[in-house]
Amino acid sequence: MPGLTSIRTSEGKIEIVNQLLLPHTTEFIEISTIEQAHDAIKSMKIRGAPAIASLAALTIASHLSRALQADPSPDFLTSPLTLQEHVEGHLSYINTARPTAVNLGAATRRLSNILEQSVRAGKDARAIAEDLIREGKEIDEEDVGRNKQMSRHGAEWLLEQWAAKGLSGSNLNVMTVCNTGSLATSGYGTALGLITHLHETGRLQRAFYTQSTPYHQGSRLTAFELQTLNIPSTMLCDSMVGSLFQSHGIHAVAVGADRITRDGDTANKVGTYNAAVLAARHKIPFIVVAPVSTVDLDIADGSSIPIEHRPALEACVVRGALYPVRTDAEGLKEQATVMITPEGLDGVYNPSFDVTPAELITAIVTEKGVAVKRDGESTFDLTSIV
Ligand SMILES: CSC[C@H]1O[C@H](OP(=O)(O)O)[C@H](O)[C@@H]1O
């Protein structure tokens, strides 16, 4: 059975599945403007670093396709420079939707570079728009093949590690955090793609995944994907990772990434750092699986990664009721939304990501291959995989 999908396009129409409602409701929403794409990303109707990059790129392409077909043509198609100003404005705007995942910025920079090259080449506005449309669609279309490549690289590397330990015949138990499958990408997935590849090649014993609260990417999305793919899986609460490692033979932890710095520090769903510390204690290989577009060579280490803090309310709802309950609970919903004061925190700490230092990461996998640290090194040289 094919995997689930985050985005679908037909006759120039873009639709996303509203991931806030999954798995109990599968509702597709049409995205036809940059503003709608921005809202969908910011409100997490669509999420996952590669998926939000694909939506941004496809929305720009769709916007320009409609402009080329409009009669009369919109003013911004009057000249290359008016087009460049118009598109750069949209790229800057969509880039503000969420700060941590670098893929969104990588996609908008790629479109900006094509725009600049086409303007410098002396092309007319319509030809430049056509270049941007092609590139925007390419950013989405290339994702699935890239994910299958990195998944194979990661799975083969992991099997080699265990074969070297005399476990060549064993199937593997792999734990993951959050959702990094088809719902987080344009298809197949990254870390969940590695798990899928092991399953497809008969080398997976079982997938384990954390709930990944408060959005529940694990219990709502990863669960849905693994069950759809008929992959044997077990869910655990975020606080149970240590207990799992104490009581079960886990052969690896494979996670995605939202931003990987030059030295290999990695921002990913909050709870990833906890799992990395526990994996190190239990000597379990910890693998990051992500496309090259997630690597930010402009940032030396994790201290410079912007960490998104989500609205307090998103962490305060349990079974439909609001928590933490305060004795002065008058208008708690209003209080829940103002618990994080402009000056700092008051009552709810709700970062969406954390940073795992390179020293806790065993391998980083992209579509170009696998990088490991040199003996005695605590950071990576990612040159061979970017
Ligand atoms: C391949 S998805 C990468 C990354 O994105 C997720 O975050 P979110 O659900 O908030 O967009 C999670 O950190 C995944 O590992």
The ligand as an SDF file (V2000), in Angstrom:
LIG
                    3D

 15 15  0  0  0  0  0  0  0  0999 V2000
   11.9390   15.1770    7.8830 C   0  0  0  0  0  0  0  0  0  0  0  0
   11.0540   16.2570    8.9230 S   0  0  0  0  0  0  0  0  0  0  0  0
   12.2830   17.0280    9.8400 C   0  0  0  0  0  0  0  0  0  0  0  0
   11.8220   17.4600   11.2130 C   0  0  0  0  0  0  0  0  0  0  0  0
   10.6420   18.3290   11.2040 O   0  0  0  0  0  0  0  0  0  0  0  0
    9.8230   18.0070   12.3450 C   0  0  0  0  0  0  0  0  0  0  0  0
    9.4320   19.1430   13.0670 O   0  0  0  0  0  0  0  0  0  0  0  0
    7.9060   19.7190   12.9130 P   0  0  0  0  0  0  0  0  0  0  0  0
    6.9870   18.5440   12.9970 O   0  0  0  0  0  0  0  0  0  0  0  0
    7.7610   20.6860   14.0790 O   0  0  0  0  0  0  0  0  0  0  0  0
    7.9170   20.4090   11.5780 O   0  0  0  0  0  0  0  0  0  0  0  0
   10.7160   17.1490   13.1940 C   0  0  0  0  0  0  0  0  0  0  0  0
   11.6480   17.9500   13.9160 O   0  0  0  0  0  0  0  0  0  0  0  0
   11.4090   16.3430   12.1220 C   0  0  0  0  0  0  0  0  0  0  0  0
   12.4560   15.5840   12.5820 O   0  0  0  0  0  0  0  0  0  0  0  0
  1  2  1  0
  2  3  1  0
  3  4  1  0
  4  5  1  0
  4 14  1  0
  5  6  1  0
  6  7  1  0
  6 12  1  0
  7  8  1  0
  8  9  2  0
  8 10  1  0
  8 11  1  0
 12 13  1  0
 12 14  1  0
 14 15  1  0
M  END
$$$$
